[in-house]
């Protein structure tokens, strides 16, 4: 596709996940042909740099449609922190009629409520919960759990703070992300510590970014729900991310001994504006 000379955008961050957001209601970019633009724009030091790229488009039934792309250009079904940034962006730009809204993603319809920098989104119902299975990476066995919170997530619950700090998130995360068990889509990978019944700490290897990120909303949800299914935590759960910010996960607590029929799940946290500018095509044409 022909690259526009200048692309107006806003850079936002949600608990350490950063995103490029573009109001694409007038069709400035062809979402289906924009993966090269996404990859070039998300490169750090050589362009804007971001974990993801979000296009906001018209939708006949809800407030807007989003197209979400990972930094490698792949399109993702959902991103929790990205959804909070998209909601605040839409509210600030007058795309919605008020602070409460709904928008379409590949994972389904998302509802959001914006209160200043604080944004709370109701996620689609998680599914495919599986607990306590083992995989071998090299000579190291991992006890793992899986749940899809809009995107697939593997969770490894670690024993203590030292184990979390010493976890080789890049190596182990990449090996598990590409493990044959999770193909062809692959999976995000979380290493999480339960501090007490309402507090956790998390580190995440994100599919599409292919690295550890400072935060992951859907990963924080996945870790909290897995821990709840194992009767280790109860709602609400505050999850401390690698970037130092806290996400709050709200959900209906599962029955004791149940398989966690989580139907009502909310993600709450800050969505902050970094800056607003125009992206010039000269950094996108290589």
N, C-alpha and C positions, 0 to 999 in steps of 0.2 A: 504494500500500500504506500501511497505517497505520504510522506511525513509532513504534518503542518509545520510551518516555520517557527511558530511559537504556540505553546500549549499552556494555558493558565492552569494552575494547580495549587493545592494547599498541602503542606507537609504537616502530618499530625502524628502523635505518639499515644499509644494506649499501654501504659505500664511498662514501657520499654520496647514494645513492638512499634516500629515506625512504618508509615504508609504515605504513599502519594495518592491524593484524591483529585479526581477530575470530574467536573460537571459536564457530562456528555449527552445531555438531553437534546442538543442540536446536532448530534452526530459528528462532532469534530474528529473522533477516532472511530474506526471500524473495529469493534471489540473482537470480532472473529479473526481479524488479521493483524492484531496489535502485539503479538507476543514478542516480536523483535524489539519494538519500542519499550515494552515492559522490561525486558532483560537489560537493554542499554540504560534506561533511566534508573534502574535499581542498583546499578554498579556503584559501589562506594568509591570515593575519591575521583572517579572519572565522570560522574554525573550527579544526580540528586542523592542517590543512595537510599534504599529502603528495604524492608522485609517483604512488602507487598504493594500492589498497585490496584486501585479501586476506581472503577468507572460507575458513575451514577446516571441512570437512564430512566426514561419514562416507562410507566406500567399502567395499563388501563384499569386495574382492579385495586391496587394498593398505592401507597404514597410514592414509591419508586422501586426500580429494579437495580440491583447491583451486579456487576461482573467483577469478581475478585481473582487476581492473579498473584501467584507466588513470585518471588524475585527471579526464579529461573524461567519465567514465562508460562508455566503450567497454570491452568485454571483450577481453582479449588472450590469445593462445595460450600465451605463455611470457614469463617475465622472469627472467633469471639471478640478479640481486641479490635480487629478491623471493623466489626459490626458496630461497636460502640463509637468508633471514630466516624464511621459513615453516618450514623444517626445524628451526631452533633453537627457534622458538616452540613447535612441536609437541613437541619433546623436553622443554622446560622445563615444559610443561603436562601431561606424562604421557600425551599422545595416542599416543605410540609406546612400545614396550616397551624401547627402548634407543637408543643414539646412531646406529645405522644404520637406515635406513628407505627406503621407496619411496612415492611419491604420484602421483596422477593429475592431469594437466593437459590442456588442449586439444591440446597438442603431443605428448602421449604420456606414458608412465610415466617419472618422474624418480627416480633413486636418490641418496641423500644420506648423508653421514657427518658427525656433529657432534662436535667436540672443543673444548669450552669455547666461546670466541667464534669460533673458526675452523671454517668449514663448507666442505666440498668436495662438490659435486654433479656427478653424471654426467648430461650433457645428452643429449637425443635426437640422433640422427645428423643432421648438417647436410645440406643438399641444394641443388640448383639453382645450383651455382657457375658463375659467368660472369665472365671477366676481360677487361679492356682493351676497353671500349666507351666511346663518347664521346657526351656530351649537352651542349647549349648552353643556358646560363642567361644571358639578356641577350646581351651581347657576349663572354661568358666561356665558353670550352670546358672541360669537365671530363673527364679520363680516369678512368673509374669501374670498379668491380668489384662483383659482387653475390653474396650467399650467404644462404640461409635457415638460421638457427641456432635454429629454434623460432619465430622471427618474422623477417620480411624485413629485410635490411640492405644498404644501399649503402655502399661504402667508397671514399674518395678518399685515396690515399697521397700525402702532401705531401713536398716536397723537403728542407725544413730546419725548424728550430725557429721561425724568424721567420715562415715561411709558415703554420705551425700556429697561432702566436699571433695572426697578423693575419687568419686565416680568419674570414669573416663567417658564423659558424655559424647564426645565426638566419635571415638572409636566404637564404643559399644552401641551408641545410638545409631550410627550409620550401618553397622552390621545387622542390627535388629530391624531397622527401617527397610532394608533390602532383603530380609530373610524370606525364603521361599514360602513360609507359612502365610505371609501377608501379601503375596503377589496376586494379581498384577498391580493393584493400586499402591502397595507399600503402606507404611504406617508411620505416624509420629511416635516418638518414644519419650516417656517421662520417667524420671527418677524422683521419687517423692518420699518425704519423711513426715510422719504423723507426730506432732509435738504434744498435742492433747486432743480432747474431743471436739474442739472447735478451731484448731490451728494446724496448718501444714506448711511445709516448705517444698519448693519444686525446682527442678532443672529439666529443661526440655530440648530435645533434638527435633527440629522441625523439618518435615518433608517439604521439598520445594525450595526452602532456604538452604538445606543441606548443611546445617551447622547448629550449634547451640544458640538459642535466642534469649534475650533478656526476659521475655515473658511469653506465655501462650495461653490465651483465654480458654480455648476448648481443651487444652491439656490440663489446665487447672481444674476445670469441671470434671474431666475424666478421672483425675487423681482423687478428687473429693468424693465422687460417686463410687469409685472402687473401694475406697476406704470405708464409706458408709455401708456398702454391701457386705463388707467384712466386719461390720459393727464396731469400727474403730473411731468413727466420728459421727456427729449428727449436725443437722443444719441449724444455723448458717455456719459455713466453714470459711475462715479467712486463710487465703493461700499467699504466702510470701514468695514473690518471684525473684529471679536472679538479679533483676534490675533494682531490687530494693523496695518496690511498691507492692501493695497488697490488693488482691482481688477478693471479692466476697461472693461466695457461691450459695445461692438459696435453692432449696429443693424440698420435696416431700420426703420425709424420712421413710425408708422401707420398713416393712414389718420384720420383727425378729425372726431370723432364719429364712427370710424370703429371698427371692432372686432379684430384688431391687427393681420393681416396676416404676422407674422414675418417669413421670409424665410432665411435671411442672418444674422446670429448671430455669433459674435466672443467673445471669452474670452481671456483677456490678463493679464499677471502678471508674477512674478518671480517664477522660479523653481530652488531650491537650493539643492546642495549636502550636506548631513550631514556627512556621512562617507561611506566607502566601507570595507567589511569584509566577514567572513565566519560564517554562522550560524551552530552551532554544534547540532547534533541530540539529545543530552542529555537533552535539554530544550523542546523537542518536543514529547517525548515519554510517557508523563504522561497520 
